[in-house]
Amino acid sequence: MQAEVAQLAQISTGDAAAFGRWASSVESSLRGSLRPFAARCDTEAVLQEALLRVWQVAPRFVHDGKPNALLRFAVITARNVAFTEMRKVSSTPTEIDQLHRQLEAQGDVQPRLPDPHLRVAIAKCREKLPPQPGMALGARIDRPDDDHVLAASVRMSLNTFLQNVTRARKFLAECLKKAGIDLDLELAP
C-alpha cells in the first residue's frame, strides 16, 4: 500500500505521467464497473469525464488507509456521472433503483493484475507489425499527445496516421487470436 500512497503523492503534485500510469492500470476495472450502464448511456464519455474529475480532485484527495483508495473514489465518481447521464435520457426511478441495487450487490471493484504472458504476446505481435502501422501505434502508445501532434511526429497526415493506428490494432487482434488469446475474455471485467 506504500506504493499506492507514493503514487498518489506524485499525482497530487500534478504529475501527469504518474496519473497516466495509474489510469492505465485501473482502466479495465473502471470500464468493468460501468458495464451495467452500457445500454443506458455512453460509458466511454462517462469514463473520460470521471477520469477528468479524479485528476481535478487528486491534489485534495486524502487516502483513507484502505487499499485502492483512488480506484474506489474513481468508481464512485464514474457511477455518479453515469447516473447523471441516465437521468438526462429519461430513465425511470425504478430503473435507477434497480441499477443501484445491482451495483451494491457487486461490492468493491478490485484492480485486475496484468498478465505477464499477455504482455509478452503483445510485444511479439507488435514486432510483427508492418512499419507504418507499427510506427503510428508506437507513437500513440508512447506519447500522450494530440493525434495531430503524433501524426506530425511520424511524418504522416492525420488521416494516414489514424488509418495506420486502425490497421495496427486490427493486425494485433489477429496476431493475438492466432496466439490463442481470447481478447473478449481478456477485456472482460
C-alpha positions as CSV (number, residue, x, y, z in Angstrom):
1,M,0.0,0.0,0.0
2,Q,3.0,2.3,0.4
3,A,3.5,2.2,-3.4
4,E,-0.1,3.4,-3.8
5,V,0.4,6.2,-1.3
6,A,3.6,7.2,-3.1
7,Q,1.8,7.2,-6.4
8,L,-1.0,9.3,-5.0
9,A,1.6,11.8,-3.7
10,Q,3.0,12.1,-7.2
11,I,-0.4,12.5,-8.7
12,S,-1.3,15.1,-6.1
13,T,1.6,17.3,-7.2
14,G,0.3,17.4,-10.7
15,D,2.5,14.7,-12.2
16,A,0.5,13.9,-15.4
17,A,2.8,10.9,-16.1
18,A,2.0,9.3,-12.7
19,F,-1.7,9.9,-13.3
20,G,-1.4,8.3,-16.7
21,R,0.3,5.2,-15.2
22,W,-2.4,5.0,-12.6
23,A,-5.2,5.5,-15.1
24,S,-3.9,2.8,-17.4
25,S,-3.5,0.4,-14.5
26,V,-7.2,0.8,-13.5
27,E,-8.9,1.5,-16.8
28,S,-10.2,-2.1,-17.3
29,S,-11.5,-2.1,-13.7
30,L,-13.3,1.2,-14.2
31,R,-14.7,0.1,-17.6
32,G,-16.0,-3.1,-15.9
33,S,-17.6,-1.1,-13.1
34,L,-19.6,0.8,-15.8
35,R,-20.7,-2.3,-17.7
36,P,-24.3,-2.2,-16.1
37,F,-24.7,1.3,-17.6
38,A,-23.6,0.3,-21.2
39,A,-27.2,0.0,-22.6
40,R,-28.3,3.2,-20.9
41,C,-25.5,5.8,-21.6
42,D,-22.3,6.5,-23.4
43,T,-19.9,4.7,-21.0
44,E,-16.8,5.9,-22.9
45,A,-17.8,9.5,-22.3
46,V,-18.6,8.7,-18.7
47,L,-15.2,7.1,-18.2
48,Q,-13.4,10.1,-19.7
49,E,-15.4,12.6,-17.5
50,A,-14.8,10.5,-14.4
51,L,-11.0,10.4,-15.1
52,L,-11.0,14.2,-15.6
53,R,-12.8,14.7,-12.3
54,V,-10.4,12.4,-10.5
55,W,-7.5,14.3,-11.9
56,Q,-9.0,17.6,-10.8
57,V,-9.7,16.3,-7.2
58,A,-6.4,14.4,-6.8
59,P,-4.5,17.3,-5.2
60,R,-7.1,17.4,-2.4
61,F,-7.7,13.6,-2.2
62,V,-6.9,12.1,1.2
63,H,-6.0,8.4,1.3
64,D,-8.2,6.5,3.7
65,G,-5.7,3.9,4.6
66,K,-7.5,1.1,2.8
67,P,-6.2,-0.5,-0.4
68,N,-7.2,1.0,-3.8
69,A,-8.5,4.3,-2.3
70,L,-8.2,6.3,-5.5
71,L,-9.7,3.5,-7.6
72,R,-12.7,3.3,-5.2
73,F,-13.1,7.0,-5.5
74,A,-12.9,6.8,-9.3
75,V,-15.5,4.1,-9.4
76,I,-17.9,6.1,-7.3
77,T,-17.2,9.2,-9.4
78,A,-17.8,7.2,-12.6
79,R,-21.0,5.7,-11.4
80,N,-22.3,9.1,-10.3
81,V,-21.6,10.6,-13.7
82,A,-23.3,7.6,-15.3
83,F,-26.4,8.0,-13.1
84,T,-26.5,11.7,-14.1
85,E,-26.3,10.8,-17.7
86,M,-29.1,8.2,-17.3
87,R,-31.4,10.8,-15.7
88,K,-30.8,13.0,-18.8
89,V,-32.2,10.3,-21.1
90,S,-35.4,9.8,-19.1
91,S,-34.6,6.7,-17.1
92,T,-37.4,5.8,-14.7
93,P,-36.8,6.0,-11.0
94,T,-37.5,2.2,-10.8
95,E,-34.8,1.5,-13.4
96,I,-32.3,3.7,-11.4
97,D,-33.2,2.0,-8.1
98,Q,-32.7,-1.5,-9.7
99,L,-29.3,-0.5,-11.0
100,H,-28.3,0.9,-7.6
101,R,-29.2,-2.5,-6.0
102,Q,-27.3,-4.4,-8.7
103,L,-24.2,-2.2,-8.1
104,E,-24.4,-2.7,-4.3
105,A,-24.6,-6.4,-4.8
106,Q,-21.3,-6.3,-6.8
107,G,-19.3,-4.9,-3.9
108,D,-15.9,-3.2,-4.3
109,V,-14.1,-3.1,-7.5
110,Q,-10.6,-4.6,-7.4
111,P,-7.9,-3.8,-9.9
112,R,-7.0,-6.6,-12.3
113,L,-3.4,-7.6,-12.2
114,P,-1.6,-7.5,-15.5
115,D,-0.9,-10.9,-17.1
116,P,2.8,-11.2,-17.9
117,H,2.1,-13.8,-20.7
118,L,-0.3,-11.4,-22.4
119,R,2.3,-8.7,-22.3
120,V,4.9,-11.0,-23.9
121,A,2.4,-12.0,-26.6
122,I,1.5,-8.3,-27.3
123,A,5.2,-7.4,-27.6
124,K,5.8,-10.3,-30.0
125,C,2.8,-9.2,-32.1
126,R,3.9,-5.6,-32.1
127,E,7.3,-6.7,-33.5
128,K,5.4,-8.3,-36.4
129,L,3.5,-5.1,-37.4
130,P,4.2,-3.6,-40.8
131,P,6.5,-0.5,-40.5
132,Q,3.9,2.3,-40.9
133,P,1.2,0.8,-38.7
134,G,3.9,-0.1,-36.1
135,M,5.2,3.5,-36.1
136,A,1.8,5.0,-35.7
137,L,0.8,2.7,-32.9
138,G,4.1,3.2,-31.2
139,A,3.6,7.0,-31.3
140,R,0.0,6.6,-29.9
141,I,1.2,4.3,-27.1
142,D,4.4,6.0,-26.1
143,R,3.3,9.6,-26.0
144,P,0.1,11.1,-24.5
145,D,-0.4,13.8,-27.1
146,D,-3.0,15.0,-29.6
147,D,-3.3,13.0,-32.8
148,H,-2.3,16.0,-34.9
149,V,1.0,16.2,-33.0
150,L,1.5,12.5,-33.1
151,A,0.9,12.3,-36.8
152,A,3.4,15.1,-37.4
153,S,5.9,13.4,-35.2
154,V,5.9,10.3,-37.5
155,R,5.6,12.4,-40.7
156,M,2.1,11.3,-41.6
157,S,-1.1,13.2,-42.4
158,L,-3.7,13.0,-39.7
159,N,-5.9,10.7,-41.8
160,T,-3.0,8.4,-42.7
161,F,-1.9,8.3,-39.1
162,L,-5.4,7.3,-37.9
163,Q,-5.7,4.7,-40.7
164,N,-2.4,3.2,-39.6
165,V,-3.4,3.1,-36.0
166,T,-6.6,1.2,-37.0
167,R,-4.6,-1.2,-39.2
168,A,-2.2,-1.8,-36.3
169,R,-5.0,-2.6,-33.9
170,K,-6.5,-5.0,-36.4
171,F,-3.1,-6.7,-37.0
172,L,-2.6,-7.0,-33.3
173,A,-6.0,-8.5,-32.7
174,E,-5.5,-11.1,-35.5
175,C,-2.0,-11.9,-34.2
176,L,-3.2,-12.4,-30.6
177,K,-6.1,-14.5,-31.8
178,K,-3.6,-16.8,-33.7
179,A,-1.6,-17.0,-30.5
180,G,-4.7,-18.4,-28.8
181,I,-5.6,-15.3,-26.8
182,D,-9.3,-14.5,-26.4
183,L,-9.5,-10.7,-26.3
184,D,-13.1,-10.7,-25.2
185,L,-12.1,-12.7,-22.2
186,E,-9.1,-10.6,-21.5
187,L,-11.0,-7.4,-21.7
188,A,-13.9,-8.6,-19.6
189,P,-14.0,-7.1,-16.1
